[in-house]
């Protein structure tokens, strides 16, 4: 009986681990400014916050369309702070505060380089990697890395979950 129960438990653990293999998953950056939350509140208090998308995880999608999908997936992700995002610079009242997302950036990419506009990007791949930085002009306030594999496109629920996780991890909880 115990042997059968242990076998069942091992099978359950193996199926959970296999499901996690495709993500989405995120890892917070190594440093976060204590002013991240308050800066986000200020930056979004007069209207949408700017999102800049670098790279192309989907070969058949225009950059404008991808940016719109990402901004839409980020909107409403923060509990306790109704915030909207836009990929249109003219709609962002404070565009010096922005979130920059780089899809399929080189593994050695420093998240601070996103704020400086210096990023080497790769081609679309089956596994989509993502580096995101919250920037105040050229200064990084916070960063997150994430990935997801085997998705159908920007409307795939797992892609939207990745963007949601990245958004929540990027801004963290208010201190």
Rosetta blueprint (number, residue, H / E / L):
1 X L
2 X H
3 X H
4 X H
5 X H
6 X H
7 X H
8 X H
9 X H
10 X H
11 X H
12 X H
13 X H
14 X H
15 X H
16 X H
17 X H
18 X H
19 X H
20 X H
21 X L
22 X L
23 X E
24 X E
25 X E
26 X E
27 X E
28 X E
29 X L
30 X L
31 X L
32 X L
33 X L
34 X L
35 X L
36 X H
37 X H
38 X H
39 X H
40 X H
41 X H
42 X H
43 X H
44 X H
45 X L
46 X L
47 X L
48 X L
49 X E
50 X E
51 X E
52 X E
53 X E
54 X E
55 X L
56 X L
57 X L
58 X L
59 X L
60 X L
61 X L
62 X L
63 X H
64 X H
65 X H
66 X H
67 X H
68 X H
69 X H
70 X H
71 X H
72 X H
73 X H
74 X H
75 X L
76 X L
77 X L
78 X L
79 X L
80 X L
81 X L
82 X L
83 X L
84 X L
85 X E
86 X E
87 X L
88 X L
89 X H
90 X H
91 X H
92 X L
93 X L
94 X L
95 X L
96 X L
97 X E
98 X E
99 X E
100 X E
101 X E
102 X E
103 X E
104 X L
105 X E
106 X L
107 X L
108 X L
109 X L
110 X L
111 X H
112 X H
113 X H
114 X H
115 X H
116 X H
117 X L
118 X L
119 X L
120 X L
121 X E
122 X L
123 X L
124 X L
125 X L
126 X L
127 X E
128 X E
129 X E
130 X E
131 X E
132 X E
133 X E
134 X E
135 X E
136 X E
137 X L
138 X L
139 X E
140 X E
141 X E
142 X E
143 X E
144 X E
145 X E
146 X E
147 X E
148 X E
149 X E
150 X L
151 X L
152 X L
153 X L
154 X L
155 X L
156 X L
157 X H
158 X H
159 X H
160 X H
161 X H
162 X H
163 X H
164 X H
165 X H
166 X H
167 X H
168 X H
169 X H
170 X H
171 X H
172 X L
173 X L
174 X L
175 X L
